[in-house]
Amino acid sequence: MADYEFSDDLVAAQRAFYVQQAVIERLTALEPRPTLIAAGKASVPEKLSGPVRKSFEGSRGCL
């Protein structure tokens, strides 16, 4: 394998991306599946519940 030197800012950007990816995965896991919405078996709430809202608002500045 070749030896590559990655800059610190590139490594930091990749780590920040992975952190935000985990946040998005947690938030989307709280939503109903699109197939259930399309089948009329679930709906997206008009207002987010307390813990979901706090999590969403807490991640907004990083998105």
C-alpha positions in Angstrom: 0.0 0.0 0.0 1.1 3.5 -0.6 1.9 5.9 2.2 -0.4 8.9 2.2 -0.2 11.9 4.4 -3.7 13.3 5.2 -3.9 16.8 6.5 -5.3 17.4 9.9 -8.2 19.5 8.6 -9.2 16.7 6.3 -9.2 14.2 9.1 -11.2 16.6 11.3 -13.7 17.1 8.6 -14.2 13.4 8.2 -14.7 12.9 11.9 -17.2 15.7 12.0 -19.1 14.1 9.1 -19.3 10.8 10.9 -20.6 12.5 14.1 -23.3 14.3 12.1 -24.1 11.1 10.2 -24.8 9.3 13.5 -27.1 12.2 14.6 -29.1 12.0 11.3 -29.4 8.3 11.7 -30.8 8.6 15.2 -33.3 11.3 14.1 -34.5 9.4 11.1 -35.0 6.3 13.2 -37.6 8.2 15.2 -39.7 8.9 12.1 -42.2 6.4 10.6 -41.1 4.5 7.6 -42.2 6.1 4.3 -43.9 2.9 3.2 -46.1 3.0 6.3 -47.0 6.7 5.6 -47.8 5.9 1.9 -50.1 3.0 3.1 -51.9 5.3 5.5 -50.7 3.3 8.5 -48.6 6.1 10.0 -48.3 9.8 9.8 -45.7 12.4 10.5 -46.7 14.4 13.6 -47.3 18.1 13.0 -45.2 18.9 16.1 -42.2 17.0 17.2 -42.3 15.6 20.7 -40.0 17.0 23.4 -37.0 14.6 23.1 -37.2 14.5 19.3 -37.5 18.3 19.1 -34.5 18.8 21.5 -32.4 16.4 19.5 -33.3 18.0 16.2 -32.7 21.5 17.4 -29.5 20.5 19.0 -28.2 19.2 15.7 -29.4 22.1 13.6 -26.3 24.2 14.2 -24.1 21.4 12.9 -26.0 20.6 9.8 
